[in-house]
């Protein structure tokens, strides 16, 4: 039995400051915007343990990936396979499982 909390979206509007995006390739921007829209996450403002196109604009992270990464795809896979009516813990476990399937337990957990 779930907790009754769900999240749906029907339309997505992405508003972006064009200046930091001016030197990026259109395919890179498309992947970056798609990840933000499909996950409903804010772009990280710091480096992440796993490689992600989400750090495209994060300062001091080194060169960002120019496409969706394996961790991005695993996160999306877990996100869209999870039971949306399940508990928050169950949903987190589903996403973590997808990342472990891609990377193995130690790397997916940042060890």
N, C-alpha and C positions, 0 to 999 in steps of 0.2 A: 504494500500500500504506500502510495506516495504522500508527499506533504501538501499537495494541491497547488503548489506554485509552479507556474509555467511561464515561458517567455516565447513569444512569437513575433515575427516582423513581416510586414506585407510590402513596405516600401522602405528603401534606404536612400538617404541623401548624405553624400560625403562632401564636406566642405574642407578645402585645403588651401593653405597659404602657398601660392605658386612659386615664390622666390626659392625656397630650399629644394623644390622639385625640378627646377628648370634644367639642370644638367643630367637628369635621369632619363633612361630609355623608356619608351612607351610600354614595352612589355614588362619591365620592372615595376613601373607605376601601376599597371593593371594588376599584377600579382599582389603588390602591397595593398592596394585598395580592396581587392577581393578578399584578402585575409582579414582585414579590419572589418569589412562589411559582414562576412560570413561568420565571424567569431563574436561580433559585437564587443570587441575588446578595444581599449584605448591602446595606441601605439606605445610600446615600452620606451621609457626615457633613459634607460640604462642597458648595459650589455646583459645578455641572457646566457645561461649555461649551455643550452642547445642552440645550434645555428638556426636563425629565423629571419625571414625577410622583414619581419615586424620591426627589426632594429635598423631599418633603412635610414632613418633620420636620427637615431640615437648618437649622441656625441661620444667620441673616443672609444669606439668599439672596433676599430680597424675596418677594413673593407667589408661592407655588407654583402650578402648574397644578392645576385641579380635576378633570381627566380624563387619560387616557392621551394623550400627545402624539404628533406625527408621528414624532419620534425614538424614542419607546418602541415604537411599532408597527413601525418599520423595523428596530429592534434585534431584536424578537421574530420578525419575518419572516426575517431573516438567521439567527438562532439556530435556528429550526425548519426552515429549508431546507438548512442546511449538512449535509455528509456527516459523520455522527457517528463513522464509522470512519476519517475522514481525520486528517491530522496537525494539531497545534495551530495551526501557521501557516495551513494551509488553512482551518481553522475560523474563525480570526480574519479571514482575507481574505474569507470568505463574509459575515460580519457587516458588515465595512467596506464591501463592495460594496453591500449593502442600504442602508446609510446614505448612500453616495454617490448611489445611485439616487434617494433621497428629497431630498437637500439639494444635490447637486453636490459635486465634489471638495474645493473650498477650505473650505466651511463644515463638511462632515462631518469634516474633519481638524483643525478648530479654528483655521484660519488666517484 
